[in-house]
Amino acid sequence: QITAQTTLPDSEIDTIIWTPNSTLSCGDCLTPIATPYFATVYSVVVTDHNGCSGEDALFLQVEKNREIHLPNVFSPNGDGENDVFMIFSDDKSIEKIESFLVFNRWGETVFQYYNFDPNQPAYGWDGTHRGQDMNPAVFVWFAEVEFFDGVKKIFKGDVVLML
């Protein structure tokens, strides 16, 4: 919430104009809620009934939390718990997972999937390669994620396959 402070009583205010107002809950009130995707300069002009106006500006920096979550261990043993190695995100800012790859210790790709949403077990690795169950081991993963604002970020890590 941002606030335009004025010494005028509310009854003497004629107009309030915020710009830009596309990411504000209201463009003509003193205390709108701002939800910008990028750093934004908001300006406000307050005019009284006599035509006198005052204006000010506010720079609002946006800190973006760009995270995904993957387990560091999974066990594709069919018990219904932690059977799929997949990408999780509780953030609504992800446009799509552009690529998700898993490699064995020799650098061979054992799993790959492209252009999908997070939190979908259907797009995760079930611990098989070429139709065969993989032996317990450490695997390296790589994911390229595109966010709603067009920013792409690469994530990488490792996972232990246990039975």
C-alpha positions in Angstrom: 0.0 0.0 0.0 1.3 3.4 -0.9 0.0 6.7 0.5 -0.3 10.2 -0.9 -0.1 12.4 2.2 -1.7 15.8 2.1 -2.6 18.5 4.6 -6.0 19.0 2.9 -9.1 17.6 4.5 -10.6 14.9 2.3 -13.7 17.2 1.7 -11.5 19.8 -0.1 -9.8 17.4 -2.5 -11.2 17.6 -6.0 -9.1 15.0 -7.9 -6.3 12.5 -7.3 -4.5 11.1 -10.3 -1.9 8.4 -10.0 0.3 7.4 -13.0 0.8 4.8 -14.1 -2.3 3.3 -12.7 -2.4 0.0 -14.4 -0.8 -1.8 -11.5 -2.7 0.1 -8.8 -5.9 -1.0 -7.1 -7.3 2.5 -7.7 -5.9 5.5 -9.7 -8.0 8.1 -7.9 -7.6 7.4 -4.2 -5.0 8.4 -1.6 -4.0 4.9 -0.6 -3.9 2.4 -3.5 -2.3 -1.0 -3.4 0.6 -1.3 -5.8 1.4 -4.6 -7.5 4.1 -3.8 -10.1 6.1 -6.5 -11.9 9.1 -4.2 -12.4 10.7 -1.3 -10.6 8.2 1.6 -11.2 8.0 5.3 -10.6 4.5 6.3 -9.4 3.5 9.9 -9.6 0.5 11.4 -7.9 -1.2 14.8 -8.5 -3.7 16.0 -5.9 -5.9 19.0 -6.8 -8.2 20.9 -4.5 -11.5 22.6 -5.4 -9.7 25.9 -6.1 -7.5 24.3 -8.8 -4.3 24.3 -6.6 -2.4 21.1 -7.0 0.6 19.4 -5.5 2.5 16.4 -6.9 5.1 13.9 -5.8 6.7 10.7 -7.0 7.7 7.5 -5.5 10.2 4.9 -6.8 9.2 1.4 -5.9 11.9 -1.2 -6.3 10.6 -4.8 -6.9 12.6 -7.6 -5.5 11.8 -10.8 -7.3 12.0 -14.2 -5.6 12.9 -16.5 -8.5 12.9 -20.0 -7.0 12.0 -23.5 -7.8 12.2 -26.5 -5.4 13.4 -30.0 -6.2 14.1 -32.7 -3.7 17.7 -33.9 -3.2 16.6 -37.5 -2.8 13.7 -39.5 -4.3 12.7 -43.2 -4.2 10.8 -44.4 -7.2 9.8 -47.7 -5.5 6.0 -47.5 -6.1 5.0 -46.7 -2.5 3.2 -43.6 -3.6 5.5 -41.2 -1.8 8.4 -39.3 -3.4 8.2 -41.6 -6.5 8.8 -38.9 -9.0 11.6 -36.4 -9.3 9.9 -33.2 -10.3 10.0 -29.4 -10.2 7.9 -27.6 -7.5 7.1 -24.0 -7.2 4.8 -22.1 -4.9 5.3 -19.0 -6.9 2.8 -17.9 -9.5 5.5 -16.0 -11.4 6.6 -18.9 -13.6 5.5 -18.8 -17.2 6.9 -22.3 -18.0 9.7 -24.7 -17.5 11.5 -24.5 -20.8 13.7 -27.5 -20.2 14.4 -30.1 -17.5 17.2 -32.6 -18.0 18.7 -35.3 -15.7 22.1 -36.8 -16.4 24.0 -39.8 -15.1 27.6 -39.6 -13.8 28.9 -40.1 -17.4 26.9 -37.1 -18.7 24.4 -39.2 -20.5 20.9 -37.7 -20.6 18.6 -40.1 -18.8 15.5 -37.8 -18.7 14.4 -34.7 -20.6 11.1 -32.8 -20.9 10.4 -29.4 -22.4 7.8 -26.6 -22.1 5.6 -27.5 -19.1 4.2 -26.1 -15.9 5.8 -26.9 -12.5 4.0 -29.0 -9.8 3.0 -31.7 -12.4 4.1 -35.3 -11.6 3.4 -36.2 -15.3 6.4 -34.1 -16.2 8.8 -35.6 -13.7 11.4 -38.3 -13.9 10.3 -41.8 -12.6 13.8 -43.2 -12.2 13.8 -45.1 -15.4 15.9 -44.8 -18.6 15.1 -46.6 -21.9 12.4 -48.5 -20.1 14.7 -49.9 -17.4 14.8 -49.0 -13.7 18.0 -47.1 -12.9 20.3 -48.3 -10.1 20.7 -46.1 -7.0 23.1 -43.3 -7.8 23.6 -39.6 -7.8 22.3 -37.7 -10.8 22.8 -34.2 -12.0 19.8 -32.1 -13.1 19.4 -28.8 -15.1 16.3 -26.7 -15.6 15.8 -23.5 -17.6 12.8 -21.5 -16.3 11.0 -18.6 -17.9 9.2 -16.2 -15.7 6.1 -14.1 -16.5 8.2 -11.0 -17.0 10.3 -12.7 -19.7 13.3 -13.3 -17.6 14.9 -16.8 -18.0 17.0 -18.4 -15.3 19.0 -21.6 -15.2 18.9 -23.8 -12.1 21.1 -26.9 -11.5 21.8 -29.4 -8.8 22.0 -33.1 -8.0 19.6 -35.7 -6.7 20.1 -39.1 -5.1 18.0 -42.0 -6.5 17.3 -44.4 -3.7 15.2 -47.6 -3.7 
